[in-house]
């Protein structure tokens, strides 16, 4: 089964790195992530992410004082119809704390995974294979599907 077929089966949380690879046209990953974002745009993949993603992707453009790049990130994260960017709630924070305690995750990773679980994502697409130890959601590492 290919990556797109696997992602079509349930709601998918898209982790930060994939947005960076897509927007900044990462040489190694662009051919793998571009079809994902095409499928999101056409509604074939039901995708979610969090405002943690927005925070993480905006650091680089702000360091470079590159408002054009920052706007590209805002556009995809805040105005893509088939992608919902959720804010962090108290319930998500508590779930994240439990995940941190159980798996010794970094805070941003725990929040991202907690949000995915809370909003019903069946899959968590990342490029951090260390997150595969989490059993509450199916973690898929992008490197497993490189084109």
N, C-alpha and C positions, 0 to 999 in steps of 0.2 A: 504494500500500500504506500502510495506517495504521501508527502507531507500535506498537500492541499486536501486530498481525500480524507486524511485523518483529522484535519482541522474542521472540516465541514460537519463532522458528526456531533459536535456540541459547541456550546459557547466557549470562547477561547480568551484567556487573559494574555495580552501581548506585553512582554517585558521591555524595559527601556532600550536595551542594546539594539533591538530590531528596528526601532524608529531611527536610531542613529545610523545604522547601516543603510537604511533606505534613503533617508533625507540627504545624507552626506555621501551617498553612492560609494559605499565601501567596496573596494575592488574584490575582496575575497567573498563577500556575502551578498552583494547586490543581486546576482542572478538567482539566489535562493529566496531572498525576501521580497523581491519585486512581485512575483506571482501571488504572494500572501496579501500584499496591499491592493493588488488588482482585485483579488477575490473579496476583500473587505469592501472595496468601492462598489462592486457589483451586487453586494449583499449575499454572496455565497458563503461568506464566513461571518458569523456573529461574534464581534470582537469587543473586548472591554480593556481598559487600563485604568490607572489612577493618576491623581494629581502629583504623586511622587514621581511618576514618569515625566510629567511636565517640569517639575523642579530639576530633575536630573539632566534632561536634554537641554535646558536653557543655560546651564552653567557655562558651557563652552562658547556659545554665541555671545554671552554677556562678557566673558573674559576678553573676547576679540573685539568687543564693541560692534558686533555684526547684527544689526537689527533685521536685515533681510533674512538671515538664517533663523533667527529667533521667530520671525513671523511665519516661516515655513513650518516650524514645529508647532506653533500655536494653531495654524490652519488645520493641520492633520489631526492634532489631538483634541481640538475644541469644536471643529466645524465639519468633521467627516460624519455623514449621516449614519453609516453602519458601524461606527466606533463610538462607544460611550466611555467618557473619562469621568470616573466617580471620585468624589471627595472622600476624605478619611473621616469616619465617624467614631464615636466612643466604642461601639460594638466591634468595629474593625480593629481599633487599638487594643482592645482586650484579647481578641482572637490572636492578634500579632504577638502579644506578650506570651500567650500560651505556646505559640509556635517557636518563639525565641527560647523559651525555657526547655521545650522538648528537644529541639534540634540545634540549639546554639547558633541560630541564624543571625545575620546582621539585621539591624532594625529596618532598613529600607526593604530588604528581601522579605522579612516577616510581614511587613505591612502589605507589600504587593501580593503575596500569597494569600494572606488573610482576606484581602479585598476580593480576590478571585473566588475564593471559597464562599464568602458572604453573598456575592452576587451571582452565584450559580454557575461559574465557569467549570467545565469538566476537565479542561486542559489548561496548562500554564506553559506558554511558549517562551523560552529563554535561551541564552547562550551560556548559562552558568551550570555546568554539569554537577556542581556541588549541591544544587537544589534538588536533585533527583532523590535524595534521602527522605524528602517529605512524602508521606503516604496519603495525606488528606485530599490531594488533587494529583492528577497525572501530569508530571513534569516532562516536557519534551525539550530536548536540547537541539538547537538549530544545527550544530555541527554534525549530528547524526544524518542530516539530510542535505548536506552540501551538494550543489549541482556542479 
